[in-house]
Amino acid sequence: MAAAVSRLGPAFASAHGATGLIPYVTAGYPSLEASLELLLAFDRLGARAVEVGIPFSDPIADGPDIQRAAEWALRARVGMVEALELVARLRARSQLPVVVMTYANPALRGGAEDFARRARAAGVDGVLISDLPPEESPEVWAALDREGLDTVTLVAPTTDDARLPRLLARARGFVYCLARTGVTGRGEGYAGVLPERVAALRRATTLPVAVGFGIADAMQARALRGVADAIVVGAAFMRAVAEDPARGVVERVGGLAAALVEALS
């Protein structure tokens, strides 16, 4: 069987020169039904792509907002299988590109081949395994490649010149440039001069560059308009859900997403 063709490349190519929004949701927070409605709302608003997080008990790259979302989803018994079923339900109604954000444990406990096959069958376009460096577990990367899944890699402000080529060689779909060190959501961390770092990445790769970690409002989004190809926003959306998980979730999250899209336009 031929490898699938990712939707990420065409999505970026069709909007060349524009900065898009890539929203993140934790699958199953506050419910799988609500997650699906959020993803469909993002599609209607013109998101460039979406990230779907597989809930995990030890999300070391994530701050308290996404940690709480993952804990909630895990209590509802949402894991890798359920997250991929959510993607499949979205795919039945939308061609919005989907990146699954995960950690090695929940994705690979059943084996890399099994995960890659399941992800492709569900309609996933890309995979971000935040705690698996490209130098490790070559069989995992090979399995993802065989299924035609883009592998998104993270580039930090502290990534040195010697390591950068290895990260970019592994990157597919787009490069995820961290706006600062630390975890997702609010917080402090070393950022450096972000426009200069994005410009340096553009000189080193032909892939689109998305910026994430700590972007939460329209003002921050506007500052990146024309700098990056996309911004990734997650914790701010999960905070909006947490205001009242039982009521008005789609309206609150959709309102924030609309404000971000407007700021980028």
Secondary structure as UniProt FT lines:
FT   HELIX           8..13
FT   TURN            14..17
FT   STRAND          20..26
FT   TURN            27..28
FT   HELIX           32..45
FT   STRAND          50..53
FT   TURN            60..61
FT   HELIX           64..75
FT   TURN            76..77
FT   HELIX           80..91
FT   TURN            92..93
FT   STRAND          98..102
FT   HELIX           104..108
FT   TURN            109..110
FT   HELIX           112..122
FT   STRAND          126..129
FT   TURN            130..131
FT   TURN            134..135
FT   HELIX           138..146
FT   TURN            147..148
FT   STRAND          150..151
FT   STRAND          153..155
FT   TURN            157..158
FT   TURN            161..163
FT   HELIX           164..170
FT   STRAND          175..178
FT   HELIX           194..204
FT   STRAND          209..212
FT   HELIX           218..223
FT   TURN            226..227
FT   STRAND          230..233
FT   HELIX           235..242
FT   TURN            245..246
FT   HELIX           249..264
//
